[in-house]
Amino acid sequence: MTAQVRSTRTRRVAACCFCLFLLSADSVCAGEPEPQSFSDVYLITMYGVVEKRGNNLDLGGRTEIPGMTRSCQIRCADLTPNAEHLLLAVSRSSGSPLIIIDTRTLETEDNAEVVFPPFHKPWGHYDPLWINAVTSRYVYIADESYTPQPHSFSEVLLDLVEGKAKPLQGLVAGGKALCFVCPLGDRMLVNGSSIRLVDVATGDIVRSIEKVSCGWTKTRTIDIDWDSNTVKLIWTQYVIDQDPVTCKAHINFATGQKIVEEAQAPPEIDLFDRTSKLGKLIVAYGQAQWGESGEFPILDQRLRKALKRIEPMTLDALTFTPDVAYLSPDGRYLFAVKHAVKEITHRNDWKDTSSLVVLDLDTASIAKELEFDDKLVAVLFH
């Protein structure tokens, strides 16, 4: 990162089927602000194609990042909160696993001063799992290639202004979908096997509260009130050789006080038929959240808004079962993605491709159809 770019970045940094409770318009999930219609959407492929489209979905800009090969691929991406930079996490054996794109010009910025922790073995290969631009300065990135080291860790905290990287032992956030940032950007709540309050600037765990004493949990809903330092959750607890138990919990993450009681009924999300068109869509949205096939998502605000828009015939315009699905912040537009493998016969080779259908849930009509001669790995909204 050149001094000029670093100085610029410093200035920028300074400067239906659900119960009424789950679908209440007044219920704000995970401390999220009320969603707005997007102004831009960024479509990013595995081998470095970046498209910028407006809210009318017309192409506003396009770039191709050089040097992307089968051993150098974009695995995941995020957009800084000020929407000035795209951060691309790259799987590669040499060079930086981070590529920074200026969203105004779609040009790559020099980030040579961002030095990642060294591998324990010289043949290490960066293999990022997720990236989270918590603020426009502090970025969390998880890379499983660090795990076999003597002092094992998977997450790294990047300071884009100072160019520093700090290994985070014991955080194990598990993915961006499990990290919730307060409006001021100085605290982050990580929802994993325990509830952990993290200081964003240092990566230090300020408080850790165990959710259960045995087994494991799957979170169904999470609502955070940063003003009162409380989080309300509904989760299902699983213990080997026992029936799953659904619980609701009220936790004060400032004091550590925890109240857990068995819920009256399982979350409504479990009543969906996973083989139905709507059920498959929700699973595809979970794929975008978790990166795991078949995992139902946390019921966030986007999904709540979208489900209120869906009528019995809404999804009929969708002619395929999506592998991954994204929702615009206001829940109106569904970005359904279908991956495929295309054979290149003259080279006895193959390549990944993706089909994208944008469905307007208000009108039950297709707003856009796009084909990519590459695998689409990220859809990011501003």
N, C-alpha and C positions, 0 to 999 in steps of 0.2 A: 504494500500500500504506500503510495508516494505521500510526501509530506502535504502536498496540496490536497490530494484526495482525503487524507486523514483529517486535515483541517476543515475541509468542507463537511465531512461526516460529523465532526465534532460540533460544528455550528448547527447542523440539521438535528442532531440529537438534543442540543440545548433548546434550540428554538421549540262416523265414523265409529270406531271400535274402542276408543279409549274412554276411561271414566272421566267424569267432569273435572276431577282433581288434576289429572294429568294433562288435560287439554285446556285448562283454564287460560284465557287470554291474559289474565293478571299474574300468572305464575311465571316468574323469571328464572330460568334454569341456569345454575352454575354462575350466578352473578353476572351474566351476560347483559350488555345493554340491549335496548330494543333494536332489532335488526332493521336495516334500511335496504332499499334497492341498490344494487351494485352499479358502479360507474364504469369499472373495467374488470375483465376477467382474463387471467393468464393461463394458457394451455401449454404444458411442458412435456416433451417426450424424452424417452430414455437416452437417445443419442443426440440430444442437444438442440432440438428445434423449440423455440420459444415464440408463441404467438400472443399478441395483445389485442383484445377485442373489446369494443365498447358495449354498452348495455343494449344496443340494437344488434349485437353479435357480429357486426361488420368488422373486417380486419383493419386494425389501426396500426399494426407494426409487426414485423417478423424478423427473427435473426436465427442463425445457426452457429452454435458454438463449435469451433474447430477442435479436432483431436479426440472426438468421441469414438471409441471402438468397443469391441466386445469385452475388453479388459478395462475399459474406462467408460462407465455409464452413470447417468443421473439416477439416483435411487429415490430421492425425495426432495421436496422443496418447500419453502415458506416465503411469505411476504412480510416485510417489516411493518410494524403498526402505523408508521407514517407513510407507508406505501411508496417509499422512494427507492427501495432495493428489493430485488428478488435474491434469495439465498438458495443455492443449489448444492445439495450434498452428493458427492461423487464417489463411486467405488473405483479405486485405482491403487496401483502399487507405488507410484512415484508422483511427486508434486503434491499440491494441497488438495484435500478432499472438499474444499469449499470454493465455490465460484459465486462471485457477487455481480449482479446485473443492475445497472441503472435503469429504472423503469421508464424514465422519460426518453432515453435514447436507445434503450435495449443494448447498450454497449457493456462489455465486460470491464470491470474495474480491477486495478492492480491491488491484490491483497497479500503481497509477499511478506508483510510484517506480521501477519497472523500465523504464529508458529504453533503447530500442534504437538502434543506430547509424543516423545519418540516411542517406537515399538520396542518391546523387550528383545525381540529377535529381528535381525536385519532384513529378513524376507517378509516382513509384515505387509499386509494388504488392507488398505482402508475399506471398510464395508459398512457404511452408515445405515442405520435402521430408521431414524427419523430426525428431523431438525425442527426446532421451535424458536422463532424470533420472539422471545418474550417481550423485549423492548427493541427499539431501534439501535441500541448499543449492545445489550446482552443477549447472547444466543446460546441455547442449549442444543447439543447434538449428541446422539447416541451412536456408538460404533462398536459392534460386537467383536471386532478384531483386537480390542484391548483386553478382553475378558481373560485370556490365558496368562496374563502377566502375573508376576509374584504378588503384587498388591493390586488385586483385580479391581477394575472399574469398567463401566461402559459409557457413562456420560461425561461430557467435557463442557465446561463453561467457557465461552468465547467473549472477550471484550473487544469489540470491533474498533473502538477508539484507541485503546492502548496496544492493541495487537497481541494481547495475552491470552493464553489458554490454560485452564485449570482442571486437572482431573477431579472428578467427584466420586469418591468412594462412598458406597452405601446409599446413594440416592435411588437408583433403579426405578426411574419414573415410569417406564413401561410404554411411553408413547405420548405424543402431543395431546391426544384426546383425554388424557388423565391429568393434564396440567392446567390449572386455572389461575389466571393472573388478576390481581386486584386492580382497580381503575388507576391507581397512582403508579403502578408498574414496579413497586418495590418489594412486594410479597407474592409468593406463588404457593398455591395449595396443590399437593401431589396426592392423588387418590390411587393408592395401590393396595398392597396387603395391609398397610397402615395409612393413616392420614398424616401427611408430613407438611409442616409449614416451612417454607424455604425463603431465605434472604436472597433475592434475585441477584444482587450485585456481587455477592460472595459465593453463592451456592451452598452456604452452610444451612444445615437442618436446624431450625430454631426449636421445633417441637415435633415429636413423633408420638402418635396415638394409635395403638393397635386396635384393629376393628374386631377381630375374633381371636379366641385363644387356641382354636384348633380348626383344621380344615382350611378352606379358601372361600372367597366371595366373588360374586359378579354383581357389579353395580348396575342398577336399573335406572334410577333417577338421582340427581344430585343438585341441590339448591344451596347457594352460598350467599350469606349476608355479611359483607365485609365490614359494615358499620358495627354490627354486634359481634363480629368474630365467631359466627356460628355456621355450621354446615348441616343440612338435613339430607339424609340419604335413604334410599330403599335398596337393599341388596338381597341376594339369595345366597345363603351359606350352604356349602357342600362339605360333607364329612363322609369319608369312606364307610360303606356299609350302613349308612343312615339316609333317611329321606331328606331331601333339600328343605331348608327352612327359610322362609322369607321374613325379613326383619326391617323395621324402620329405626333409624338412629338420629339422635340429635347430639351434636358434638360441638363444644366450645373449644376452638383450637388456640385460644389465648390462655385458658386455664387448664385445659386437658379434661374437663368434665365431659362424661359420656353417658348418655341414656339410650339403651337399646331395648326394644321390645318386639315381640313377634307381631307381624302384620296380620290383619284380619283375612286377607286374601292375597294370592300371588299377584304380581304386577300384571296389568292387562296386556302388556307387550307379549307375554308368554302364551296368550290365547290365539295369537295369529297363526294361521296355517302357513308354515314355511314353504309349502308347495304352491301356494296361491300366487298370483301375479303381484299382489301387494306385499305378501310375505317375502317373496324373492327380492323385491325392491328394497325392503328394509334390511335384509341381509346384505345386499350390495352396498347400502349406505354404511352398514357396519364394517364392511371390507375397507371402505375409504377411511373410517375412523381407526381401525385396529390393524389392518393389513393381514387379517386372518379370515379365511373363508368360513362362512357359516356362523359367524359370531354376531348376535343381535347387538345393536348399538346402544349406548347410553341415550336415553330420551332427552336430547338437547332441544334448544329453542327452535332451531331450523326444522327439525323433524316434526315438532309439535305444530308449527305453522303450516308445514306442508300437508300434514294429515288432515288438518281442518279444511284444506282446499280440495282434497281428493274425493271425488264422487265415484259411484260404482263403474261408470263408463270412462272415467278420466284416463286410465292407463291403456285403453284399447288402441290408442294411436301408437303405442310402443310395440314394435314388431319383434323384438328380441328380449331375452332375459339378460339384464346387464350383469357384468362381472363386478363393476364398481359403479357407485352412484354418488353424485355430489349435489348439494342443494345450495341455491343462492341464499344470501343472508336473510332475505325476506320470505323464504320458503316458497316462492312462486315458481321458480324455474328448476327443473330437474335435469341435471346433466348425466345422462346414462351412457356408460362406456362398455363396449363389447370388444374383448381382445381376441385376436386370431393369429394363426401362424400361416404365413404365405410361403409356398415352396418356390425356389428359384431354380428351375429345372436345368437351365444351361450351365449353372455353376454347381449343381448338386448341393445346394445350400438352402437355407430358409431364413426368414426374417419375421419379426413380430409386427403386427399391424393393429390398428384400433379404429373402431367406428364410434362416432359420438352423435347422439341424438339429444337435442335440447327440447324438452317438453314444457310448454306453458301450462301449468296446472290450473290456472284460472279459466282458460279457454279450451282446455283438453285438446290442444293442437300442437303440432310440431313447429317450433320457432326456427330451428336450424338443424341441418344434418351435415356432418363433416367426416371425411375419411383421412386417416393419417397413415403414412407409409412407415410407421414406427409405432412403438408402444407408448401410449399416453400414461404418464406416471403422476401428474399433478394437475389439479384445477384449483386456481386460487382467485379469490374475489377481493375487490376493493370497492 
